Amino acid sequence: MEDRIRRVYVPMTETGFYILFCLRTPRHGYGIGQRVSRMTGGQVAIGPGTMYGTLSKMEKDGLIEVCAEEDKRKIYRLTALGEEILNLEIQRIERLYKNSRGEDWNA
């Protein structure tokens, strides 16, 4: 993985995280937005401009790719690089959570 990609995506924005997290299963942009809304009880909403701008950037950077088109909608999926970045971010979030609970502190 390029250092530049790691610096750009870790730590990740909440939007970026949810997009990659949802793309563990191939989806189109609208489907990602719907899934995020359900997962967060409506607390996180990704607008179309943010959604498609982020998808475009992630595709350009090689984190996701178009795997199909249905009714003029692009279906995206994670690439190996996208999975690697997502896993780094999940590990970072898990570490933050553990630390917030007082776990793993070296006294």
N, C-alpha and C positions, 0 to 999 in steps of 0.2 A: 504494500500500500504506500502510495506517495505521502510524504509528510504534509504536503499542501492540502490534500484531501482530508487527512486526519485533523489538521488545524481548522479547516473550514467547518467540519461537521461534528467535532467533539470538543466541548459540549455542544449538544444539539438544541435547536429551538424546539418548543413544544409542538409546533406545527410539523417540523421536519420529522420529529420522533413519531408522531401519530401516522404520518404518511407512510414512512418505512414500515412501521409496525403493522399497519393494515395491509401492506403489500406482501406480507408473508403468504397471502393468497392473492392471485392476480385479480385486479379490479380496475375500473375506470375511475376518473376523478370524482364524478358525482357519487359513485358507490363508496369511495373513500370518505367523502364528506358525511354521508349518511351513517356509515359505520362509526366514525369518530363521535358524531352526535349521540348515537346510542350508547357507546362505551363510556362517555363522560356525563351521561344524564343531561345532555344539552348544554353543559357548561363550557364546552369548547366547540366553536363553530369556525370552520375554515371557509372563508369567502372564495368565490371563483377566481379572482385575480391572484390571491395568495396561493391557492391550490395549483393553478396552472403555471404560474411563475415558478413555484417550487418544483413541480414535476419536470418542467423544462430544464431547470438547473441540474436537478438530480440525474436526469437522462444524459445531459451533456457531460456530467462528471463521471458517468458510468455506474451509478448506484442502482439505477433502474433501467429497464428497457421495455419497449413496446413488444408485446407478444401476440397481439391479435387486434382486430377491429370489429366492432359490432355496432351496426346502425350508426356509423360515422363516429363512434366513440372509441378512442384508443384504450386498450386494456394493457395495463402496466404490470410488471413483476420485478421482484428484486433480482439483482445480479449477485454473484459471489461477493463482490466488493460491497454491495449494499447490505448483505447479510453480516459481513464482517463489521461494518460501521455500526449497524443496529446492535450487534452483540456487545461492542465496546460501550455503547451508550447505556445499554441495559445493565452492564456490570458497574458503570459509573453511578447510575441511579440506585442500584442495590447497595453500593458502598455508602452513598449518602444516607440512605434509609437506615442502614445498620448503625452508622455513626450518630444519627439523630436519636437513636434508641440507646446510645451509650455502649453499643457492642463494638468489639474489636479495638478498643482504646488501649494503648500501651501506657499504663500508669507510671 
